[in-house]
Structure formats: C-alpha cells, structure tokens
Amino acid sequence: MDNHSPEPSDFCPGRLLSMLLLLLLPGWVCRAGAWKTVEEITFHRAEVLSEHAVRLPFELAGHLLAFEATIDGVTGKLVLDTGSETLLLNGRHFEGETDNDLLAYGQTGAVEQVSTSRVNGLQWGQFRLHRLDGHVIDLSHVEDQKHLMLLGMLGFSALEEFEVFIDFFLQQITLVRLNKQGERLDTNAILEFPEDSLAFRRSGHFIVLEGEVDGKPLTMALDTGAEINLLDRRVPPRVRRQFRILKRSLLTGAGGQRVEVLAGNLFRLRVAHRRYGPMQTLLTNMDEINEICPQRLDGILGYPFFAHKRMAINYRKETLYFFQRYKP
C-alpha cells in the first residue's frame, strides 16, 4: 500500500473525490422512535406506463439520484437510497413524536434519536402504495451541502415489490411491480433483454454481493445512497495493498462528528465474473456499521460502482441485471 501520508483535509464539492458529508446508511436506524401520519407522496413528471409500472426522471445532486416530489404539500427532492430500510424524512421539514426507542447510526457513530412516520399513499398519478412507514431524522446538513430542498430518502420498504431499473444515460428510473415469483406484472415496461446479471443475497434489507480483491474474498453491500465506495480498514493486508492512497480527509457524520479517513483508488476488484476498478474509495473504520448489520461487511459499493450503467434490481429474484449502454 502507498505509504504517502498527506496532511488531513476536508473533501469539497467538485473535487475529484467529492462525497456526501453525511454517510448515513439509513438502514442503520435501530430501536425506537415515534410516528405521525403523512397523507401522501406525489411524484412530479412521472410517466405512468400502466397500473403496474411508472417511469420517473431523476437528476444528479452530486452523486445522489434525486427526483422531484411533494409530501403533504411540501415540494422538494427525494433521493433513491437502497441502503435505507425505510422512507427517511428530513426533520427540517417534518416532525414525528419521539418515543425514545429509535436511534440513528452513521459512519461516525450514534447521532440522534429518530422519529417514525406513516405514509398513507405513495402516488404516481393513479399509481399508489399504501401504509409506508418512515423515520424522521435531521438531514439539514445534506440539504445545505447539496443546495437543494431535501424531503428525504426513499428506501427498501418502498422498493421491495418492484424491479427498479436505473438508467444513467437517460436519467430515469422505471419501477415495475412484481408478482410473488419476481416476474414483472407489466411485461412491456422494459422491452430490452439484459446482457448480463449478478446474483445477490438479502441480508435484512441490504443487497449483499460477494467479491474479491487480488483473490481475497470480500462481502460488500450495494447502496445507491452512497456517493463513494467504502472499504473497511480491517480487510486483509493483501487487499489493502491494492488500495492507493491519494489523500487523508475528514469525514463529517450526521451528528457533526468528524473522523479521519483515507481517500484513494481500489484496484483489482472482482464481483462474480465481472472485474472493476480502479474505483474511488474511502478506507475507514466500519465497526459501527457492522455492529448493527445482520452480517459483517467488508465494504460498501456506491456511486463509483453503478454510475454510467443501466442496471435493474429485482429484490424477489435477488438478481442485478445489466443492460447495454444507450445508443441514440
């Protein structure tokens, strides 16, 4: 591993390794909170394809996939976040009753109490989901850093019954409802055939992939809400030797805590039969994540892993599908 040790410095937006200053995997919300009722969520510019399928345009806020929505009369942006177990609402704009049982964990540890909310309807035109529970947490620092009106993050509980097709070239997300066997109920919503696929397994709500670096096995979680990859500092030395340090930086967590991380590139990553790299990665302590995850993770695969792809997530078949790049 590179022994160069530059002086610690903060990441800044627009730099090579620009990243989300909140590296909160909202699935880290554990034990406790409160609830209130949200009447409905309406998505703007949604194209309803059928009673089982909808297409949403998105824009990139940094490396976050954001689409415009209105929640109980408040209009702003919702971020697609497969690392979240539930809908997360920004405490700057929404309130919930605290019951002292929910606590949020981020990359820098326990950060605050969490409230819960209930969403009665998730709606695209006539396309609706019912009884969606959500947590309320302060995401104002993300909102300020991204310069957008952030309503929250849309996670697993809203996505699990769909195939989620993310097209970075057209900047749109297609959701197709699945039957119990994982087959699309609208067979015309996605007419293309995938050129490749990867099996994953569910660990709680996490999408877990088995990979390796230089022959050493790694267990990684896929998270569309992570702007950069993470690698646990406890990985074997052989893996660390494939990590090239570019700089030392300070990661600011959800509660304002700051921890030092090593920013660089990870080489020779292989997931199933697919090879990747080099990819922008942070080498850091993932103990807090692994204390509450169903199984120990060696890393998180975020934006550098799935950017510039056309990828579909099928939770019921536990499969990622990859499609050919768009050719106008």
N, C-alpha and C positions, 0 to 999 in steps of 0.2 A: 504494500500500500504506500501511496505517496506520503513522504514524511514532511512535506512542506506544511508549515503552520502559520498562515497569515493571521493578521490581527482580527479579533472579532468585530463584526459589523452587522447592521441590520439589512434585511432584504428591503428593496424599494420597488414599487410597481414599475414595470417597464424594463427592469434589468433582466439579464439572461435567465436568472433563476427566480423570477417573480413568483410569489406564492401567497396563498391565503394565510393571513396572520392569525386567524382562528383556524387551528387544525383540530377542530372538534368533530369526531365521528359521532353524529347524533345517536347512533346505536348504543353509545356509552351511557345513555341515561339509564340509571338503575334505581330502583326502590324509591317510590314516593312522589307526591306532588299534590295537585288539586285539579279541578276541572271546571270548564264553563262550556256553554254551547255556542258553536259557530253555525250560523244558519246555512250558508252555502259558500262554495268557491266557484267562481265563474272564470273560465279562461278566455282571453281575448284572441281574436284572429284564428280561432280553432276551425278546422275544416272537418265537419262530421262526415265520415265516409259511409257509415251505416249505423245501425243500432248497436253494433259491436266494435266499432273502430273509429278512431279520431286521429287527426294529424295536427300537430302544434308546431309553429315556427319558434325557434329559440335564437337567442343572441348570446355571445360570449361576454361575460363580465369577468375580465381577466381570463382565467381558465375554468370558470363556472358556467354551466348550461342554465340560462335563465329565460323564463317565459313570463309574459305579462298576464296578471290575474287580478281579480277583485275578490276580497274576502270581507263579507259583511259591510260592504260599501267602501272599503279601503282598497285603493288600487296601487299596485306596485309589481315587484318581481318575485317569482317563486323559482327556487333552484332545484334541479333534479339531483337527488343525492341517494344513491343506492347504499351508502354507508349508514344511513339513518334507518332506525327501526320504524319510526312513525313520521307523521307530519310534525315538523317543528315550526312554531310560530315565533316571530320576533317580539320579545317583551317590550320593545319600544312602542309597538302599535297595538298589542293585545294583552289582556290581563287574564289571569286564572287564579282560582283560590288555592293557596298553598296548604298542603296537609302534612308537610314535613317528612314525607316518605320518598320523594324523588330527589336525586342528586345527580348533577351532570358532571361527567368526567371529560377532560380534554387532554391534549398532549402534555400539558404541564400539571396535571393532577385534578383533584376535585375543585370545581369552580363556583358552583352556586346551587341553590335549590331550584327546582323546576316545577312548573305548574302544568296541569293537563287540561286539554280542551276536547270537546266533541264536535266534529264537523258532521252536520246532518246531511249535507249534499255536496258532492264534488261533480261539477256540471260543465259539459261542453255542449252548448245548445240543449238538445234533449238527452244528452249523454251524461249519466249521473251515477255517482257512487254514494252509498248511504252509510251512516254511522261510522265515520272515520275519526278515531281518537287522535289527539295531538298534544304535544307538550309545548309549553311556553318557556322560552329562555331568552336572555338578553343577547341579541345578535347585533347590537348597535355598532360595535367596533368593526364588524364586517361591512355593515351598511356604509359606514363612514369611509372605510378604506376603499370600497368599490365604487363610491359615489353613485349609489342607486337607492331607490326606495325598496328595501328588502322586507317582504312579508314573511318569508320563512323558507323552509326546505321540504321538498316532497320526497318521502322515503318509501321503504319496503311495503308498509301496510297499504299504501295506495297503488302499488305496482304489482303485487304478487299474483293477481289473477290475469295479468296481461303478458303478451310478448311485447317488449319495449325495443323498438327499432330506432337507433340513434344514427342519423345521417349527418356527418360533419360537413360534407360537401354542399348539400342543400340547406343545411342548418335547420333541420326539422326532426321532430320525434313523432313516430307513429305508434299508437297504442292499440293493440288488437286483443280483445277478450278471448280467453282460452277456456276449453272445456276441462273436465277433471283429468283427462289424459294428456293435457298440454297441447291439444290441437287447436288451431285458430278457428273461431266461430265465423269469421269472415275470411273466406279463402281468397278473396280478390283484393284485400287491403294491401298485401305485399305480393306482387306477382313474380318477383325475381327469385331465383334459386340461390342459396348460399354457395360460395366457392370453398368454404372451409368451416369447421366447427371445433369447439373445445368443450369437453365435459367439465363441469364444476360440481361441487357439492355444497349444500347449505349447511352452515353452522349457525344456528339461530337464524337471524336474517342476513348474515354475511354471505357473500359469494366468495367461496374459497377455491383457489387454484393451486395445484401442486406444480412447482417449478424447480429449477436448479440453476446454480451458477458454478461454472467450472466443475461440474459433476457432483456438487454438494446439494442435496435436496433442500428446498425451501417451501414453506407454506405461506401463501400470500392471499390477501383479501382484495377484491376489486371494489373501488369506491369512486363513483363519478363526482363526489363532492370534495375530493382531494385534488388540489392543484399541482401537487408534486408527489412523486413516489417517496415512501419511507422504507428504510432498512434498519432493522434492529441492530444495535451495537454488539449484541451477544452472538451474532452469526459467526460461524467458524472462520478462523484466520484465512483459509483458502478463499472464502467468499469476500472477505474484507480486502484481500489483495487485488480483487477485480473492481474495487471502488477507488476512483481517482479524485482526490480532494481538490476542489477549486478554491474554497474559502471556508472560514469559520463564520457562522452567523448566529444571530439571536432570534429565537422563535418566541413570539408573544402569544400566550394562550388566552383562552376565553375569559379567565378571571384576571387577566393583566399580568400574570406571572411570566417570567422570561427565563428561558433555558438556552444554553449554547448547543448548537448542532453543527455538524459538518456537512457542507453542501458540495456536491460533486456529481460525477457521472458513474453509473454502474454498467459494467461491461459483461458480456457473455451470459446474459440471462436467457434461459430456455424455459418455455411453458408448454408442456406436452411436446408436440413435434415442431412448434414454432419458436424461432430464435428472435431475440430482441436486443436492442442496445446499439450504442450507448444511450442511456436514459438518465435525465436529470433526477437526482435522488438526494434525500437527506438521510444521513446516518445519525441515529438518535436512540435514546432510551425508550423502549416501548413497554416498559414494565407496567405502567398504569393501564395501557390498553389491554395487556394480557391478563391482568388481574380480574377483568370483568368479561372478557370474551369467552365463548364456550370452549375454545381451544387456543393453544398458543400459536401466535402468528410471528413469522419472521419478517414480514413487511406488508406494506400497503401499495397496491398498484393504482395510481391515479391518472391524471390527465396525460402525462407522457406515454402511458401505455395504450390508451384508447383513442388519443387525438388522431385526426386525419384518417379515421376508419369509418366504415359503415358496418355497424355491429348491432345485433339483436340479442336481447337477454330473455330467455324463456325459463322462468322460475320453476315451472312444473316439470319440465323435462330436464332441468338442471343442465342447460346447454347454452353456450355462447355461439352465435352464428356470425360469420363474416361474409360480406358481400363485396362484389367487385367495385372498384372506385368508379365514381360517376364520370361518364364521358359525354359532355354536351354534344 
